[in-house]
Each structure stands twice: as C-alpha cells, then as structure tokens.
Amino acid sequence: MDEIIFFLHLPRTAGTTLNAVLHENFPPEAILTVYSREDYQRCRMLDAEVLERTRLIEGHLNPESFEPPRLYGRPLRMFTLLRDPLERLVSEYVFQKSWPSNHLYAYLNENHISFQEYL
C-alpha cells in the first residue's frame, strides 16, 4: 500500500489556501476531508475500497501513531504549516469575532471579550 499524504491543518496558518492547491492536484475521490466531529465519526467506519483510493487526508485530526506515522492503518507522509504564534493568535481572535457561524462568536462579542482576556 502506498503512503497517504496527510496534511494536518492548524487553524489560521494558510491551510485553507493550501487545501485549494491540493484539491487542484488530487481527484475528489482520492481526498478524505476530516474537519468536523461528523467527518471524524463517518471516517471511523471507512471500508477498504475508500481507503484504497485515498491519496490525501486533510483536516484537524491526529494520526494513530507518529513513529511511524499511520492513520487508518496506512502509512503517512505528514506535513503541516506553521505561523508566527502571536500573529496566529491575533488572526484567530479577529476571525472568531467576525464570523457569525463560529462557536465563539456570540460569546466574544456579547461579553466584549478583549484580546488580552481571550489569551
């Protein structure tokens, strides 16, 4: 079995942009996207056929093991993107305060949570 490319997407590190680039280079049926709890639950019950055609896994999840890197019993070639930690936190705070669908939007705005309080 070939290694799967695994992109561990850390929030606010240009991962959405990278996902767009990756999607241009892999057919949709070869990509396994795991971002939500529902995605994770769905992917826990994958059949062998889905795993066999998977070439890229992307999302907010950890592998089964790091030494060696494996997920769903398959060997992985893992990578992620990093960003200056303070810049990432500022970006995260601004994003969460400005996106109404975000789970912290109401809390941060209704309670006038400052960046310092957020930290």
N, C-alpha and C positions, 0 to 999 in steps of 0.2 A: 504494500500500500504506500502511495506517495505521501509526503508530508503535506499538511494543510498549512496555508499561510493564515496566521492568526493575528489580527490587529486588535490589540487591547486599547480601546478608545477611552482615554482620560478626558473628562469634560473640560471644555474651554481650552483646548490645545490644538485647534485647527483640524480636529478629527472629522468633522462633517465635510470639510473640503477634501480631505484625503479619501473619505468614503466615496465621494463623487468621482475622483480619479480612479479608484479601484473598480468602481462599477462600470467604468468605460473599458476596463481590461479583462473582465470576467463575465461569462454569460450568467444571466439571472439565476438559472437553475444550479449554478456552481457556488452560489453565495448563501451562507447561513448567517442571518442577522439576529443578534440576541441583545436587545436593549431593555425590554420590559419584563416584568415578572411573568406575564403571559407568554412571551417569547421563550423564556427560560423553561417554563413548565412544558410547553409544546416540544421543545428540543430535548427534554429528558427522555422522551419516548420515540426518538427517531428510529426509523427502520434502516436496515443495512443498505438499501438502494439509495436513500437520501445521503447517507454518509459516504457512499462510494463515489457519488458525483460531486460532493462538496470539495471545493478547492480553496475557498476563502471563508473564514469565520470572522465576523466583526461584532464588536459590542462591548458592553460593560460587564464582563464576567471574567472569572479567573480560570485558569486551566486546572485539570485534575492534579497535575504534578508539574513541578518546574525542572526537576532533574531525573529523567529527561522531560522536556515539555510535552504534555499529552492532554488531549481533550476528546471525550467520547471514544477513548481507547486508541486514538490516532496520533501519530507523531506530529508535532507542530513546529513551524518556523515562526516564532513570535517576534513582534515588534510593537512599539508604541511611539508616540510623540510626546516630548516634554516641553515645558514652557517655564520661563522665569516664575517662581512660585508666587511672588507678590502680584505680578501682573495677572497671573491666572486667577487669584482670589478676587482682585478688583473686577475683572471681567465676569467672573461667576456672580458676584454680588449685583452688578449692574444688570446682568442678564436675568437673574431671578426676580429682580424688582420690576423689570419691564415686560415680562412675558406672562400674560394673564393665565395661561394654561399650566404654568409651573406650580408645583405643590406648595412652594413657599411664598408665592406672590402676595396673596391676601395677608398672610401673617406679617411679612416685612413691611408692606405698605400701610395696613391698618394700624399697626403698632409703631409706625415711624422708626423702624429699626435702623440705626446708623451703621456705617461700615464697621466702626470700632466694636459696636455691640454684636454685629454679625460674626466678627472674628472671635 
